[in-house]
Amino acid sequence: MMRLFKKFFENTNENNAIAQSNWSVWWNRDPKPSSIIFKASESRLVKELIEPDIVKKGITDYSINTYTMKDGLQTWAFKNNSRDNKALQSKLIKTPLVLIHGYLTSSMHYHKNVADLMTKYKEVYLIDLPGHGATDFHQKIVYPDHEPAHKLELEFERKYEHKENGETSKNKELFFYNKKQLDSANYQRLLKGIRKDFFNDSIERWIRTHKMNKINLVGHSYGGYFSFHFWRDRPDLVNKLVMLSPLGVEKNIWSINNLILQHDKYKVEHDPTAWTYLPNRKVPEFFLNNQYKIFMAMGPVGVRLLQNFFKHRFNKESPLFQKYSFENCYLQSNDNLELNTILFNSFFTNYLTSYDPILDYGEDIEKRKDDIKILYGDHDWMDKRCAKEFTHSSIVPNSGHNLNIDNPKDTLNEIVNFLK
């Protein structure tokens, strides 16, 4: 970090020019930008990155359309028409494929996947979630007058474990107990209501407007979490689901579905399929609560740090995509960024587990076990051990959390082999 700051303030012509540019980005940032800015940026990516790939795949009869739904959902529709190639038409999968991106990204997260998918699917759709890309939140998130406790008031202590056979553990183990009972029923209703407003209702309206019977759904990370709950709630609308390194899979001690008796002590486990699981990773609550405000408060230094983050995160991708990723995050409206922060902290803990985790719905997963698949990257920071809880799962080689970008070829094969 110190080297980064030193480099930032080095007195060179190049760094002086960069510093002036960073000052300009920070100073001229509009807290309420028009969505037209983001639509134009997406159009440029489609024209310069996606469409040339489509042509390289030998697809000559295709259409690309972009439009905004009544509730604001920005949509990209890619169709392989191939009207003069009946043999190819007969092989294309007719069920529409809808791709949902992750947190603080956009539909352009799938820019390396569209052309390949069009060789297998007749219709491929990309959607910007509310508060992301070119989609504004169409309504405020409404909380009840008396919000239930946000999370359990857990206390931790290390002590020796006394086992049933009379033996005592050699090392101290971590235990937790609950100081205050959580209002689980009200909290479950709260999260279900927010999920319905933010995701389920919007996607259902989108499907109805397009007069589709069923869709195949692919969701990455944060988008994978919400896609799972839509798949679970609306089997009449979703044929199959593929989750790409989804957030919020692991069972954990913060789950609102746990039955934790007040003052009883429980041992912390390191198994993500156990309800007493607590991961080693932890994000400072201050960072999660403030997110974008931290970078805004740092002025041009914050601009530089965030730019460097995206350059490093997507260091093998085109400079155009790196620049877009930064602008899509930093230039979003304050309202969008604030509501995204509220939404994220409503569903996820600072251990990056969910208050309403996917594995708590094991019965639903088992009932439709052949309609859901989970993929992780081989050096994913998500807990890959969760994959064994699904009948259909795979670890994609040479990839991390952004597996569809890191290794689009193998990710494509996993998707296509399942969503036939």
C-alpha positions as a Markdown table, in Angstrom:
| # | Residue | x | y | z |
|---|---|---|---|---|
| 1 | Met | 0.0 | 0.0 | 0.0 |
| 2 | Met | 2.8 | 2.4 | 0.9 |
| 3 | Arg | 4.5 | 1.7 | -2.4 |
| 4 | Leu | 1.3 | 2.5 | -4.2 |
| 5 | Phe | 1.0 | 5.9 | -2.4 |
| 6 | Lys | 4.7 | 6.6 | -3.1 |
| 7 | Lys | 4.3 | 5.9 | -6.8 |
| 8 | Phe | 1.2 | 8.0 | -6.8 |
| 9 | Phe | 3.0 | 11.1 | -5.5 |
| 10 | Glu | 6.3 | 10.6 | -7.5 |
| 11 | Asn | 7.2 | 13.8 | -9.4 |
| 12 | Thr | 7.2 | 12.5 | -12.9 |
| 13 | Asn | 5.5 | 13.9 | -16.0 |
| 14 | Glu | 3.5 | 10.7 | -16.5 |
| 15 | Asn | 2.3 | 10.6 | -12.9 |
| 16 | Asn | 1.5 | 14.3 | -13.0 |
| 17 | Ala | -0.7 | 13.7 | -16.0 |
| 18 | Ile | -2.4 | 10.7 | -14.2 |
| 19 | Ala | -2.8 | 12.8 | -11.1 |
| 20 | Gln | -4.5 | 15.6 | -13.0 |
| 21 | Ser | -6.8 | 13.0 | -14.7 |
| 22 | Asn | -7.7 | 11.5 | -11.3 |
| 23 | Trp | -8.4 | 15.0 | -9.9 |
| 24 | Ser | -10.7 | 15.6 | -13.0 |
| 25 | Val | -12.6 | 12.3 | -12.5 |
| 26 | Trp | -13.1 | 13.0 | -8.8 |
| 27 | Trp | -14.0 | 16.6 | -9.2 |
| 28 | Asn | -16.4 | 16.2 | -12.1 |
| 29 | Arg | -18.2 | 13.1 | -10.8 |
| 30 | Asp | -21.9 | 13.6 | -11.0 |
| 31 | Pro | -23.8 | 12.2 | -8.0 |
| 32 | Lys | -26.9 | 11.8 | -10.2 |
| 33 | Pro | -25.7 | 10.8 | -13.7 |
| 34 | Ser | -28.0 | 9.8 | -16.5 |
| 35 | Ser | -28.3 | 6.1 | -17.3 |
| 36 | Ile | -27.6 | 7.2 | -20.9 |
| 37 | Ile | -23.9 | 7.4 | -19.9 |
| 38 | Phe | -23.8 | 3.7 | -19.0 |
| 39 | Lys | -25.9 | 2.7 | -22.0 |
| 40 | Ala | -23.3 | 4.3 | -24.2 |
| 41 | Ser | -20.4 | 2.6 | -22.5 |
| 42 | Glu | -22.2 | -0.8 | -22.8 |
| 43 | Ser | -22.9 | -0.1 | -26.5 |
| 44 | Arg | -19.2 | 0.5 | -27.1 |
| 45 | Leu | -18.2 | -2.7 | -25.4 |
| 46 | Val | -20.8 | -4.6 | -27.5 |
| 47 | Lys | -19.5 | -3.0 | -30.7 |
| 48 | Glu | -15.8 | -3.4 | -30.0 |
| 49 | Leu | -15.6 | -6.7 | -28.0 |
| 50 | Ile | -18.7 | -8.8 | -28.4 |
| 51 | Glu | -19.8 | -8.3 | -32.0 |
| 52 | Pro | -16.3 | -9.0 | -33.5 |
| 53 | Asp | -16.3 | -12.3 | -31.6 |
| 54 | Ile | -19.7 | -13.2 | -33.0 |
| 55 | Val | -18.4 | -12.6 | -36.5 |
| 56 | Lys | -15.3 | -14.7 | -35.8 |
| 57 | Lys | -17.6 | -17.6 | -34.8 |
| 58 | Gly | -18.9 | -17.6 | -38.4 |
| 59 | Ile | -22.4 | -16.3 | -37.3 |
| 60 | Thr | -23.6 | -14.1 | -40.1 |
| 61 | Asp | -27.3 | -13.9 | -39.6 |
| 62 | Tyr | -27.8 | -12.4 | -36.1 |
| 63 | Ser | -29.4 | -9.5 | -34.4 |
| 64 | Ile | -28.4 | -7.4 | -31.4 |
| 65 | Asn | -31.0 | -5.2 | -29.6 |
| 66 | Thr | -30.9 | -3.2 | -26.5 |
| 67 | Tyr | -33.8 | -1.7 | -24.6 |
| 68 | Thr | -35.1 | -0.6 | -21.2 |
| 69 | Met | -38.1 | -2.3 | -19.6 |
| 70 | Lys | -40.8 | -0.2 | -18.0 |
| 71 | Asp | -39.4 | -0.8 | -14.5 |
| 72 | Gly | -36.0 | 0.2 | -15.7 |
| 73 | Leu | -34.2 | -3.2 | -16.4 |
| 74 | Gln | -31.6 | -2.6 | -19.1 |
| 75 | Thr | -31.6 | -5.5 | -21.5 |
| 76 | Trp | -29.3 | -6.8 | -24.3 |
| 77 | Ala | -30.8 | -9.4 | -26.6 |
| 78 | Phe | -28.6 | -11.5 | -28.9 |
| 79 | Lys | -30.3 | -13.8 | -31.4 |
| 80 | Asn | -28.8 | -16.3 | -33.8 |
| 81 | Asn | -31.3 | -16.2 | -36.7 |
| 82 | Ser | -29.4 | -18.4 | -39.2 |
| 83 | Arg | -32.5 | -18.4 | -41.4 |
| 84 | Asp | -30.7 | -19.8 | -44.4 |
| 85 | Asn | -29.1 | -22.7 | -42.4 |
| 86 | Lys | -31.9 | -25.1 | -41.4 |
| 87 | Ala | -29.5 | -27.7 | -40.1 |
| 88 | Leu | -27.9 | -25.2 | -37.6 |
| 89 | Gln | -31.4 | -23.9 | -36.6 |
| 90 | Ser | -32.5 | -27.4 | -35.7 |
| 91 | Lys | -29.5 | -27.8 | -33.4 |
| 92 | Leu | -29.8 | -24.5 | -31.5 |
| 93 | Ile | -31.4 | -24.7 | -28.1 |
| 94 | Lys | -34.7 | -22.8 | -28.2 |
| 95 | Thr | -35.2 | -22.2 | -24.5 |
| 96 | Pro | -34.0 | -18.5 | -23.9 |
| 97 | Leu | -30.8 | -18.2 | -21.9 |
| 98 | Val | -30.7 | -15.3 | -19.4 |
| 99 | Leu | -27.4 | -14.3 | -17.7 |
| 100 | Ile | -27.4 | -12.5 | -14.4 |
| 101 | His | -24.2 | -10.6 | -13.2 |
| 102 | Gly | -22.7 | -10.1 | -9.8 |
| 103 | Tyr | -22.3 | -7.3 | -7.3 |
| 104 | Leu | -21.3 | -3.8 | -8.6 |
| 105 | Thr | -20.7 | -5.2 | -12.1 |
| 106 | Ser | -23.1 | -5.3 | -15.0 |
| 107 | Ser | -24.3 | -7.4 | -18.0 |
| 108 | Met | -21.0 | -6.7 | -19.6 |
| 109 | His | -19.4 | -9.2 | -17.2 |
| 110 | Tyr | -20.4 | -11.8 | -19.8 |
| 111 | His | -18.8 | -10.0 | -22.7 |
| 112 | Lys | -16.4 | -13.0 | -23.4 |
| 113 | Asn | -19.2 | -15.6 | -23.3 |
| 114 | Val | -21.9 | -14.2 | -25.6 |
| 115 | Ala | -20.5 | -15.2 | -29.0 |
| 116 | Asp | -19.7 | -18.8 | -27.8 |
| 117 | Leu | -23.2 | -19.1 | -26.3 |
| 118 | Met | -24.8 | -17.9 | -29.6 |
| 119 | Thr | -23.3 | -21.0 | -31.3 |
| 120 | Lys | -25.5 | -23.2 | -29.1 |
| 121 | Tyr | -28.5 | -21.0 | -28.1 |
| 122 | Lys | -31.0 | -19.2 | -30.4 |
| 123 | Glu | -31.6 | -16.4 | -27.9 |
| 124 | Val | -29.1 | -15.0 | -25.2 |
| 125 | Tyr | -30.2 | -12.2 | -22.9 |
| 126 | Leu | -28.1 | -10.0 | -20.6 |
| 127 | Ile | -29.8 | -8.0 | -17.9 |
| 128 | Asp | -28.5 | -5.1 | -15.7 |
| 129 | Leu | -29.8 | -5.6 | -12.1 |
| 130 | Pro | -31.4 | -2.6 | -10.4 |
| 131 | Gly | -28.7 | -0.2 | -9.2 |
| 132 | His | -26.1 | -1.7 | -11.6 |
| 133 | Gly | -25.0 | -0.9 | -15.1 |
| 134 | Ala | -27.7 | 1.2 | -16.9 |
| 135 | Thr | -30.5 | 0.2 | -14.6 |
| 136 | Asp | -31.5 | 2.5 | -11.8 |
| 137 | Phe | -33.4 | 1.3 | -8.7 |
| 138 | His | -37.1 | 1.7 | -9.7 |
| 139 | Gln | -38.2 | 2.0 | -6.1 |
| 140 | Lys | -36.7 | 2.5 | -2.7 |
| 141 | Ile | -36.1 | -0.5 | -0.4 |
| 142 | Val | -38.8 | -0.3 | 2.2 |
| 143 | Tyr | -38.2 | -1.6 | 5.7 |
| 144 | Pro | -40.9 | -2.2 | 8.3 |
| 145 | Asp | -41.4 | 0.3 | 11.1 |
| 146 | His | -40.0 | -2.1 | 13.6 |
| 147 | Glu | -37.1 | -3.7 | 11.9 |
| 148 | Pro | -36.2 | -7.1 | 13.5 |
| 149 | Ala | -32.7 | -7.6 | 14.9 |
| 150 | His | -30.2 | -7.4 | 12.0 |
| 151 | Lys | -28.3 | -10.4 | 13.3 |
| 152 | Leu | -27.8 | -12.5 | 16.4 |
| 153 | Glu | -26.0 | -11.0 | 19.3 |
| 154 | Leu | -23.4 | -13.8 | 19.6 |
| 155 | Glu | -20.6 | -13.9 | 22.1 |
| 156 | Phe | -17.5 | -16.0 | 21.6 |
| 157 | Glu | -15.1 | -17.7 | 24.0 |
| 158 | Arg | -12.2 | -20.1 | 23.7 |
| 159 | Lys | -12.2 | -23.1 | 26.2 |
| 160 | Tyr | -11.3 | -26.7 | 26.4 |
| 161 | Glu | -13.9 | -29.1 | 25.0 |
| 162 | His | -15.2 | -31.8 | 27.4 |
| 163 | Lys | -16.2 | -34.7 | 25.2 |
| 164 | Glu | -18.8 | -37.3 | 25.9 |
| 165 | Asn | -16.2 | -40.0 | 26.6 |
| 166 | Gly | -14.8 | -38.0 | 29.4 |
| 167 | Glu | -11.8 | -36.8 | 27.5 |
| 168 | Thr | -10.8 | -33.1 | 27.2 |
| 169 | Ser | -9.5 | -31.5 | 24.0 |
| 170 | Lys | -5.8 | -30.8 | 23.9 |
| 171 | Asn | -6.3 | -27.3 | 22.6 |
| 172 | Lys | -8.9 | -24.7 | 23.3 |
| 173 | Glu | -11.8 | -24.6 | 20.9 |
| 174 | Leu | -14.0 | -21.6 | 19.9 |
| 175 | Phe | -17.5 | -21.7 | 21.2 |
| 176 | Phe | -20.4 | -19.2 | 20.8 |
| 177 | Tyr | -23.6 | -18.5 | 22.6 |
| 178 | Asn | -26.6 | -16.3 | 21.9 |
| 179 | Lys | -27.2 | -13.3 | 24.3 |
| 180 | Lys | -30.5 | -12.3 | 22.6 |
| 181 | Gln | -33.1 | -14.3 | 20.7 |
| 182 | Leu | -33.5 | -13.4 | 17.1 |
| 183 | Asp | -37.0 | -12.6 | 15.7 |
| 184 | Ser | -36.5 | -15.2 | 13.0 |
| 185 | Ala | -40.1 | -15.2 | 11.6 |
| 186 | Asn | -40.1 | -11.4 | 11.0 |
| 187 | Tyr | -36.6 | -11.4 | 9.6 |
| 188 | Gln | -37.5 | -14.2 | 7.2 |
| 189 | Arg | -40.5 | -12.1 | 6.0 |
| 190 | Leu | -38.3 | -9.1 | 5.7 |
| 191 | Leu | -35.7 | -10.8 | 3.4 |
| 192 | Lys | -38.3 | -12.5 | 1.4 |
| 193 | Gly | -40.1 | -9.2 | 0.8 |
| 194 | Ile | -36.9 | -7.4 | -0.3 |
| 195 | Arg | -35.9 | -10.3 | -2.6 |
| 196 | Lys | -39.3 | -10.1 | -4.1 |
| 197 | Asp | -39.1 | -6.4 | -4.8 |
| 198 | Phe | -35.5 | -6.3 | -5.9 |
| 199 | Phe | -35.3 | -9.4 | -8.0 |
| 200 | Asn | -38.2 | -11.8 | -8.3 |
| 201 | Asp | -40.9 | -9.4 | -9.4 |
| 202 | Ser | -38.6 | -7.7 | -11.9 |
| 203 | Ile | -37.5 | -10.9 | -13.5 |
| 204 | Glu | -41.1 | -12.3 | -13.6 |
| 205 | Arg | -42.3 | -9.1 | -15.3 |
| 206 | Trp | -39.4 | -9.4 | -17.7 |
| 207 | Ile | -40.3 | -13.0 | -18.6 |
| 208 | Arg | -44.0 | -12.1 | -19.0 |
| 209 | Thr | -43.3 | -9.1 | -21.2 |
| 210 | His | -41.2 | -11.2 | -23.5 |
| 211 | Lys | -44.0 | -13.8 | -23.6 |
| 212 | Met | -41.7 | -16.6 | -22.6 |
| 213 | Asn | -42.8 | -19.9 | -21.1 |
| 214 | Lys | -39.6 | -20.8 | -19.3 |
| 215 | Ile | -36.0 | -19.7 | -19.3 |
| 216 | Asn | -32.6 | -21.2 | -18.5 |
| 217 | Leu | -30.8 | -19.0 | -15.9 |
| 218 | Val | -27.1 | -18.4 | -15.3 |
| 219 | Gly | -26.2 | -16.3 | -12.2 |
| 220 | His | -22.7 | -15.2 | -11.1 |
| 221 | Ser | -21.8 | -14.5 | -7.4 |
| 222 | Tyr | -24.3 | -12.1 | -6.0 |
| 223 | Gly | -26.5 | -12.7 | -9.0 |
| 224 | Gly | -26.2 | -16.4 | -8.5 |
| 225 | Tyr | -27.6 | -16.0 | -4.9 |
| 226 | Phe | -30.7 | -14.2 | -6.1 |
| 227 | Ser | -31.1 | -16.4 | -9.1 |
| 228 | Phe | -31.2 | -19.4 | -6.8 |
| 229 | His | -34.1 | -18.0 | -4.8 |
| 230 | Phe | -36.0 | -17.2 | -8.0 |
| 231 | Trp | -35.4 | -20.7 | -9.3 |
| 232 | Arg | -36.6 | -22.1 | -5.9 |
| 233 | Asp | -39.7 | -19.8 | -5.7 |
| 234 | Arg | -40.8 | -20.0 | -9.4 |
| 235 | Pro | -40.2 | -23.5 | -10.8 |
| 236 | Asp | -42.9 | -22.6 | -13.3 |
| 237 | Leu | -40.7 | -20.0 | -14.9 |
| 238 | Val | -37.2 | -21.4 | -14.6 |
| 239 | Asn | -36.2 | -24.6 | -16.4 |
| 240 | Lys | -32.7 | -25.0 | -15.2 |
| 241 | Leu | -30.1 | -22.9 | -13.2 |
| 242 | Val | -26.4 | -22.7 | -13.3 |
| 243 | Met | -24.7 | -20.8 | -10.5 |
| 244 | Leu | -21.2 | -19.5 | -11.1 |
| 245 | Ser | -19.3 | -19.2 | -7.9 |
| 246 | Pro | -22.4 | -18.0 | -6.0 |
| 247 | Leu | -22.3 | -15.9 | -2.9 |
| 248 | Gly | -24.2 | -17.0 | 0.2 |
| 249 | Val | -24.1 | -20.8 | -0.2 |
| 250 | Glu | -22.5 | -21.9 | 3.1 |
| 251 | Lys | -24.5 | -22.7 | 6.2 |
| 252 | Asn | -23.3 | -20.5 | 9.0 |
| 253 | Ile | -23.8 | -19.4 | 12.6 |
| 254 | Trp | -25.5 | -16.2 | 11.5 |
| 255 | Ser | -28.3 | -17.9 | 9.5 |
| 256 | Ile | -31.8 | -16.7 | 10.5 |
| 257 | Asn | -33.0 | -20.3 | 9.9 |
| 258 | Asn | -30.9 | -21.7 | 12.8 |
| 259 | Leu | -32.6 | -22.6 | 16.1 |
| 260 | Ile | -30.1 | -21.3 | 18.7 |
| 261 | Leu | -31.2 | -21.5 | 22.3 |
| 262 | Gln | -30.4 | -18.5 | 24.4 |
| 263 | His | -27.3 | -18.9 | 26.5 |
| 264 | Asp | -26.6 | -22.5 | 25.3 |
| 265 | Lys | -23.0 | -22.9 | 24.1 |
| 266 | Tyr | -22.1 | -24.3 | 20.7 |
| 267 | Lys | -18.8 | -25.2 | 19.2 |
| 268 | Val | -17.7 | -23.4 | 16.0 |
| 269 | Glu | -17.1 | -25.7 | 13.1 |
| 270 | His | -15.0 | -25.2 | 9.9 |
| 271 | Asp | -17.3 | -27.3 | 7.7 |
| 272 | Pro | -19.5 | -25.0 | 5.3 |
| 273 | Thr | -22.3 | -27.6 | 5.4 |
| 274 | Ala | -22.6 | -27.3 | 9.2 |
| 275 | Trp | -24.9 | -24.7 | 10.7 |
| 276 | Thr | -22.2 | -23.8 | 13.3 |
| 277 | Tyr | -19.8 | -22.9 | 10.5 |
| 278 | Leu | -17.7 | -19.7 | 10.7 |
| 279 | Pro | -15.2 | -19.0 | 7.9 |
| 280 | Asn | -11.7 | -17.6 | 8.5 |
| 281 | Arg | -12.3 | -14.8 | 6.0 |
| 282 | Lys | -13.6 | -11.5 | 7.5 |
| 283 | Val | -14.2 | -8.1 | 6.1 |
| 284 | Pro | -14.2 | -5.1 | 8.5 |
| 285 | Glu | -17.7 | -4.0 | 9.2 |
| 286 | Phe | -16.7 | -0.3 | 8.6 |
| 287 | Phe | -15.7 | -1.2 | 5.0 |
| 288 | Leu | -19.0 | -3.0 | 4.3 |
| 289 | Asn | -21.1 | -0.3 | 5.9 |
| 290 | Asn | -19.4 | 2.5 | 3.9 |
| 291 | Gln | -18.0 | 0.9 | 0.7 |
| 292 | Tyr | -18.1 | 3.6 | -2.0 |
| 293 | Lys | -18.0 | 6.4 | 0.6 |
| 294 | Ile | -14.5 | 5.4 | 1.5 |
| 295 | Phe | -13.2 | 5.9 | -2.0 |
| 296 | Met | -15.2 | 9.1 | -2.5 |
| 297 | Ala | -13.7 | 10.6 | 0.7 |
| 298 | Met | -10.2 | 9.8 | -0.5 |
| 299 | Gly | -10.6 | 12.1 | -3.5 |
| 300 | Pro | -8.3 | 11.5 | -6.4 |
| 301 | Val | -6.3 | 9.0 | -4.4 |
| 302 | Gly | -9.5 | 6.9 | -4.1 |
| 303 | Val | -9.9 | 7.2 | -7.9 |
| 304 | Arg | -6.4 | 5.9 | -8.4 |
| 305 | Leu | -6.8 | 3.0 | -5.9 |
| 306 | Leu | -10.0 | 1.8 | -7.5 |
| 307 | Gln | -8.6 | 2.1 | -11.0 |
| 308 | Asn | -5.6 | 0.0 | -10.0 |
| 309 | Phe | -7.9 | -2.5 | -8.3 |
| 310 | Phe | -9.8 | -3.2 | -11.6 |
| 311 | Lys | -6.6 | -3.2 | -13.6 |
| 312 | His | -5.2 | -5.9 | -11.3 |
| 313 | Arg | -8.5 | -7.8 | -11.1 |
| 314 | Phe | -8.9 | -7.9 | -14.9 |
| 315 | Asn | -5.2 | -7.7 | -15.8 |
| 316 | Lys | -5.6 | -10.2 | -18.7 |
| 317 | Glu | -8.6 | -8.4 | -20.2 |
| 318 | Ser | -8.7 | -5.5 | -22.6 |
| 319 | Pro | -8.0 | -1.9 | -21.3 |
| 320 | Leu | -11.5 | -1.0 | -22.5 |
| 321 | Phe | -13.1 | -3.5 | -20.2 |
| 322 | Gln | -10.8 | -2.4 | -17.3 |
| 323 | Lys | -11.8 | 1.2 | -17.8 |
| 324 | Tyr | -15.5 | 0.3 | -18.2 |
| 325 | Ser | -15.4 | -1.7 | -15.0 |
| 326 | Phe | -14.0 | 1.2 | -13.0 |
| 327 | Glu | -16.5 | 3.7 | -14.4 |
| 328 | Asn | -19.4 | 1.4 | -14.0 |
| 329 | Cys | -18.6 | 1.2 | -10.3 |
| 330 | Tyr | -17.2 | 4.7 | -9.4 |
| 331 | Leu | -19.6 | 6.8 | -11.6 |
| 332 | Gln | -22.8 | 5.1 | -10.5 |
| 333 | Ser | -25.3 | 7.5 | -8.8 |
| 334 | Asn | -25.1 | 8.0 | -5.0 |
| 335 | Asp | -28.6 | 6.6 | -4.7 |
| 336 | Asn | -27.7 | 3.4 | -6.6 |
| 337 | Leu | -24.5 | 2.9 | -4.6 |
| 338 | Glu | -26.2 | 3.6 | -1.2 |
| 339 | Leu | -29.1 | 1.2 | -2.0 |
| 340 | Asn | -26.7 | -1.4 | -3.2 |
| 341 | Thr | -24.8 | -1.1 | 0.1 |
| 342 | Ile | -28.0 | -1.4 | 2.1 |
| 343 | Leu | -29.1 | -4.4 | 0.1 |
| 344 | Phe | -25.8 | -6.2 | 0.4 |
| 345 | Asn | -25.6 | -5.7 | 4.2 |
| 346 | Ser | -29.2 | -6.9 | 4.5 |
| 347 | Phe | -28.4 | -10.3 | 3.0 |
| 348 | Phe | -24.7 | -10.9 | 3.8 |
| 349 | Thr | -22.5 | -10.8 | 6.9 |
| 350 | Asn | -19.0 | -9.4 | 7.1 |
| 351 | Tyr | -17.8 | -13.0 | 6.9 |
| 352 | Leu | -19.3 | -13.0 | 3.4 |
| 353 | Thr | -21.9 | -15.6 | 4.4 |
| 354 | Ser | -25.6 | -15.1 | 4.0 |
| 355 | Tyr | -28.2 | -14.5 | 6.7 |
| 356 | Asp | -30.4 | -16.8 | 4.5 |
| 357 | Pro | -28.0 | -19.2 | 3.0 |
| 358 | Ile | -28.6 | -21.5 | 0.0 |
| 359 | Leu | -27.7 | -24.7 | 1.7 |
| 360 | Asp | -30.5 | -24.1 | 4.3 |
| 361 | Tyr | -32.8 | -25.1 | 1.4 |
| 362 | Gly | -31.4 | -28.6 | 1.0 |
| 363 | Glu | -34.9 | -30.2 | 0.6 |
| 364 | Asp | -35.7 | -27.9 | -2.3 |
| 365 | Ile | -32.3 | -28.6 | -3.9 |
| 366 | Glu | -32.9 | -32.3 | -3.5 |
| 367 | Lys | -36.4 | -32.1 | -5.1 |
| 368 | Arg | -35.0 | -30.5 | -8.2 |
| 369 | Lys | -31.4 | -31.8 | -8.1 |
| 370 | Asp | -31.2 | -32.4 | -11.8 |
| 371 | Asp | -32.3 | -28.8 | -12.5 |
| 372 | Ile | -29.4 | -27.0 | -10.7 |
| 373 | Lys | -25.7 | -27.0 | -11.2 |
| 374 | Ile | -22.9 | -25.2 | -9.3 |
| 375 | Leu | -19.5 | -24.2 | -10.7 |
| 376 | Tyr | -16.4 | -22.9 | -8.9 |
| 377 | Gly | -13.0 | -21.9 | -10.2 |
| 378 | Asp | -10.0 | -24.0 | -9.1 |
| 379 | His | -8.5 | -21.1 | -7.2 |
| 380 | Asp | -11.8 | -19.5 | -6.2 |
| 381 | Trp | -11.9 | -17.6 | -2.9 |
| 382 | Met | -15.4 | -19.1 | -2.4 |
| 383 | Asp | -15.6 | -22.3 | -0.4 |
| 384 | Lys | -15.5 | -25.0 | -3.1 |
| 385 | Arg | -16.4 | -27.7 | -0.5 |
| 386 | Cys | -20.0 | -26.7 | -0.9 |
| 387 | Ala | -20.0 | -28.3 | -4.4 |
| 388 | Lys | -20.4 | -31.8 | -3.0 |
| 389 | Glu | -23.9 | -30.8 | -1.8 |
| 390 | Phe | -25.1 | -30.7 | -5.4 |
| 391 | Thr | -25.7 | -33.6 | -7.7 |
| 392 | His | -24.3 | -31.5 | -10.6 |
| 393 | Ser | -21.1 | -29.6 | -9.9 |
| 394 | Ser | -17.7 | -28.9 | -11.4 |
| 395 | Ile | -14.5 | -27.1 | -10.6 |
| 396 | Val | -13.3 | -25.1 | -13.7 |
| 397 | Pro | -9.5 | -25.2 | -14.1 |
| 398 | Asn | -7.3 | -22.1 | -14.5 |
| 399 | Ser | -9.9 | -19.8 | -13.0 |
| 400 | Gly | -10.9 | -17.9 | -9.9 |
| 401 | His | -14.1 | -16.3 | -8.8 |
| 402 | Asn | -14.7 | -14.8 | -12.2 |
| 403 | Leu | -14.5 | -18.2 | -13.9 |
| 404 | Asn | -16.5 | -17.2 | -17.0 |
| 405 | Ile | -13.9 | -14.5 | -17.7 |
| 406 | Asp | -10.8 | -16.4 | -16.6 |
| 407 | Asn | -11.6 | -19.6 | -18.5 |
| 408 | Pro | -14.6 | -18.9 | -20.8 |
| 409 | Lys | -14.1 | -22.1 | -22.9 |
| 410 | Asp | -14.4 | -24.6 | -20.0 |
| 411 | Thr | -17.1 | -22.6 | -18.4 |
| 412 | Leu | -19.1 | -22.6 | -21.7 |
| 413 | Asn | -18.7 | -26.4 | -21.9 |
| 414 | Glu | -20.0 | -26.9 | -18.4 |
| 415 | Ile | -23.0 | -24.6 | -19.1 |
| 416 | Val | -23.9 | -26.1 | -22.4 |
| 417 | Asn | -23.5 | -29.7 | -21.3 |
| 418 | Phe | -26.1 | -29.0 | -18.5 |
| 419 | Leu | -28.5 | -26.6 | -20.2 |
| 420 | Lys | -29.3 | -28.8 | -23.2 |
